[in-house]
Structures are given as structure tokens and as C-alpha cells.
Amino acid sequence: MVSGRQSEIEHAVAEYVDGSRNLASLENWLWPFMANLADSDDEESRSLVGRIGNLISEYSDGNRSEQEIRKEMAKAILPLRMAS
């Protein structure tokens, strides 16, 4: 079962993946969301947000292209889309 938090993550990332949200907007949404999860027992959401954050960092560091991170983010949320 997909949690409410996971659904929020899937929605935000899907908007980025489909081009209706830019990377800066996703980052602005992600970092406060990540901070709010720090003390949560929702390990799956923390893991997913951590993965998305790592991909953004890899892009910012020049280790991945934006096309690569968009593809990897799509893969990361695929299980949530299938469960919905």
C-alpha cells in the first residue's frame, strides 16, 4: 500500500519527469519535505526521498546529465505508479 507521503513524492517527481515542473521547483519542494521526514518511521518514503536527493546532488556536481536524472527518477517512482 502506498502511503500518503509516498503519493506526494510520486506526484512531485512525476511532474518533474513529465516536464510540468522544473528541477529548481522540485528541489524547493524536496528539501523541506526531506527535513520533515527525518524523524519519521516511514522508511520507504525516507529512502525514496534520499534517492531523489542523491540524484539531484549528482546532477549538481556534474556527475549526471539532467536527462539521466529524469530517467532515474522515473524508474524510482515506477513501483509507486504500479501500486496506485
C-alpha positions in Angstrom: 0.0 0.0 0.0 1.3 3.4 -0.9 1.4 5.9 2.0 0.2 9.5 1.7 3.8 10.7 1.8 4.8 8.3 -1.0 1.9 9.5 -3.0 3.1 13.1 -2.5 6.6 12.2 -3.6 5.4 10.3 -6.6 3.2 13.3 -7.7 6.0 15.8 -7.3 8.6 13.7 -9.1 6.1 12.7 -11.8 5.6 16.4 -12.5 9.3 16.8 -13.0 9.6 13.7 -15.1 6.8 14.8 -17.4 8.2 18.3 -17.7 5.4 20.2 -15.9 7.8 21.1 -13.0 11.4 22.2 -13.4 14.3 20.9 -11.4 14.5 24.1 -9.2 10.9 23.7 -8.3 11.4 20.1 -7.4 14.4 21.0 -5.2 12.4 23.7 -3.5 9.7 21.2 -2.6 12.1 18.3 -1.8 14.4 19.8 0.8 11.7 20.9 3.3 9.8 17.6 2.7 13.0 15.7 3.4 13.6 17.6 6.6 10.1 16.8 7.8 10.8 13.1 7.2 13.9 13.0 9.3 12.2 11.7 12.4 9.5 9.6 10.6 9.1 5.9 10.8 8.2 5.8 7.1 11.4 4.2 5.9 10.2 3.7 2.4 9.5 7.4 1.9 12.8 8.4 3.5 14.6 6.0 1.2 12.8 7.3 -1.9 13.4 11.0 -1.0 17.0 10.2 -0.2 17.4 8.6 -3.7 15.8 11.6 -5.4 18.0 14.0 -3.3 21.1 12.0 -4.3 20.2 12.2 -8.0 19.8 16.0 -7.7 23.2 16.2 -6.0 24.9 14.1 -8.7 23.5 16.4 -11.3 24.6 19.5 -9.3 28.1 18.0 -9.0 28.2 17.4 -12.8 28.2 13.7 -12.5 25.0 13.1 -14.3 23.0 15.0 -17.0 19.5 16.2 -16.4 18.3 13.7 -18.9 19.9 10.9 -16.8 18.4 12.0 -13.5 15.0 12.4 -15.1 15.2 8.8 -16.4 16.4 7.5 -13.0 13.7 9.4 -11.1 11.1 7.8 -13.4 12.5 4.4 -12.5 12.4 5.3 -8.8 8.7 6.2 -8.8 7.6 3.4 -11.1 6.8 1.0 -8.2 4.5 3.7 -6.7 2.7 4.2 -10.0 2.1 0.5 -10.4 0.8 0.2 -6.8 -1.7 3.1 -7.2 
